Amino acid sequence: MPDRSNTQIEPAAPDSPAAEAILRAYTADIAGRYHGRPATQEEIDAALRAAPSDDLAPPKGIFLVARTGGRIIGCAGLRVLQGDVGEVKRVFVIPAARGRGIGTGLLRELEHRAAGCGLTRL
């Protein structure tokens, strides 16, 4: 089971293969909860088309992935709104890796990068 001590958190383009894989897992999790059953591939595809993550790419956003042993296990994004304000988006950790501080690590890294961009409120 992954823990935060052996997890790397790094930026990724929202359209990269790593980001696409974790965003599919995120969308499947959300859609499955909404429908009360596992989401179909068609439902996942439709949700990704309806709510793309391209606004999480620089310069108007940040997208981070958490990786352990080469496996992508989580993500977090930030969209720059107005002035010094950013909106946290797409925070997700795969079920098998939850409860180990990975989400906390993603949010801390996102906060650090947001401050580096001059954002003071998330």
N, C-alpha and C positions, 0 to 999 in steps of 0.2 A: 504494500500500500504506500502511495506517495506521501511524503510529508514536506513541509516547507523547507527543511534544511537541504534537500537535494532537488529543489525546484528552481528552475531559471525562469525569470520573467523578462520578456523582451518585447520591443515593438514589432508589429507585423502590419503589412498592408492589408486592409480589409478584404481585398480580392486575391490574396495569396492562398495557395493550397492549404496551409496550416489554418489560416483564419476561416476559410470556407468550411473546413471540416468541423471546427469547434462551433461555428455559427449554426451549422446544420444540427449539431447535437443540442445546442441552446434552444433552437427553434422547435426541435422535436420534443424537448422537455416541456416548454411552454405550451405548445399546441396540445400535447398529450394531457396536460393538466386541464386545459380548457375543455377538451372533448371528453375527458374522463376515460380515455383509452389511448393506446399508442397511435400517434399521428401517422398517416400514410405519407409516402414520398411525395405524392401530389399535393397534399396539404402543406408539407414542409416547403416545397418549391414555391407554392402560391404565397405563403407567408414571407419567404425571403424576397420575392419579387415585390410584394406590397410594402415591405419595410426594409429597403436596402441599407447597408451599413457604409456606403461610400462617403457619408458625411463624417466618418471617423478617421479619415485620412488627413495627413498634414496638407495644408497649414490650418485647416479648420477643425481638426480632430486628432485624436490619439487612439490607437488600438493596441492593446497588449495581449500577449498570449503567455500562459504558464505552461512550462514543459518540464517533464521529468523523464529521464532515460530516453529522450528523443520523442516521447509521446506527448501530444498536446492534451492538457487536462483542464484548462480553464481559459477564461478571457475576461477582459474589461475594456470598455471604451469610454471616450470622453468627447463630447461635442462642444466646441467653443460657441457660446451664444453671443452676448453683447458685452463690450467692455471687458471687465474682469470676471465674468461669470461663465462657468462651464456646467454642462449637464452630463452626469454619469449615466452610461448606457451599457447594456449587454453584459452585466456582471454574471458570470456563470462558472461553476466548477462541476465537472462530471460527478455523478453520484458516488462512484467508487473512491473518489478523492476528497469528499466532503468531510468536514470536522477536523481538519488537520492544519488549519490556518492559511490555506492557499488563497482563499477569498480575501482574507485580511491582507495578505502580502500583495495581491493584485491591487487592492484599493490604496494601500500605502504607496505603492509605486506610481499609481495614477495620480495621487495627491502630490507626490514629489515632482512629477513631470508637469502637472498643471501649474504648480508654483513657479517652476522654471519658465513657463510661458507667460507669467505675469497674472495668472488667474488667482483671485483671492476668495472666491465663493464657488462652491460646487453644490 
